């Protein structure tokens, strides 16, 4: 029979080992969800800025579950950042939570300067993969090159990203303006910081070494800068939204349809608008990039407990279902949440075909990339 002291120590050790843990390995404090719900209800309201108009659908679910009214506003990253900075600096904070896609700016400016805080609910620390903890990601989606399968058949008409810079596709590649779309700017900055894969892709396609011609002042020439120069000078077409690009690429009845980069969610319009959008699944060395959406709490949020409850809600099936289960294109950061059957595979499979955005490195390159775009691509 075990000595009582030995038995007590065994129980304590088991409790410690089985407790949820954060990235450091330290046992995370338990979340009293019922107490959080009680305190959030006492605050009564919640204000959320979100890049998607479907925020109001999710807000309705939240209100039905918890009895807390959500005022959700669709707002892009630049306006979100401007408003948060202005509100916090003035001491008149209106918003509680933002869902933000500009990871580099979030990590380099908003978090270090104390405008927002990334908080992961303790009960989610062992559920959400560690790479999505800081800043906290609630969902991720592919932004990918697409083509018109009615025009070109079952296979994408290009197999290598260097073909986007070929004269054959001059004036027939559509992108969102990098100057107005921070995530695209971060993507191009990551391209510059990944020259080896582009150098190999060029050799694989053309069977010869790549000639390097230019880089911004103070930067070393590499395959990334060369790719951007050739792509930008190939008469890129710029549109204001993924929806506009999807419509242009996927419209039925085209004899020479363009190629365009959109989020996977736009494939839902194949049914809604009779589009013919297909994904360039075999494009090398990548078919697009992984676009994370971060959820963070604003400093001095007027409804701090409701904000925490919203963050928790955003990591659950109920909270993210509007973008994942109910519609094609999105994947929850919580691997336990189901995905839409039309998502063309799991997130694990998608990740292998996408370029992951390097927030820290791309922030240091984005001004040079923007200058390159303004010099060669902007009209």
ABEGO torsion letter per residue (X at the ends): XBBAAAAAAAAAAAAAAABBBBAAGBBBBBBBAAAAAAAAAAAGBBBBBBABAAAAAAAAAAAAAAGBBBBBBBBBAAAAAAAAAAAAAAGBBABABBBBABAAAAAAAAAAAGABBBBBBAAAAAABBAAAAOBBBABBBBBBBBBBAAAAEABBABABAAAAABAAABGABBBBBAAABAAAAAAAAAAAABAAAAAAAAAAAAGBBBBBABBBBGBBBBAAAAAAAAAAAAGBBBBABAAAAAAAAABBGBABBBBBBBBAAAAAAAAAAGBABBBBAABOABAEBBBBBBBBBBBGBABAAAAAAAAAAAABAAAAAAAAAABBGBBBABAABBBBAAAGEBAAAAAAABBBBBAAAAAAAAAAAAAAAAAAABX
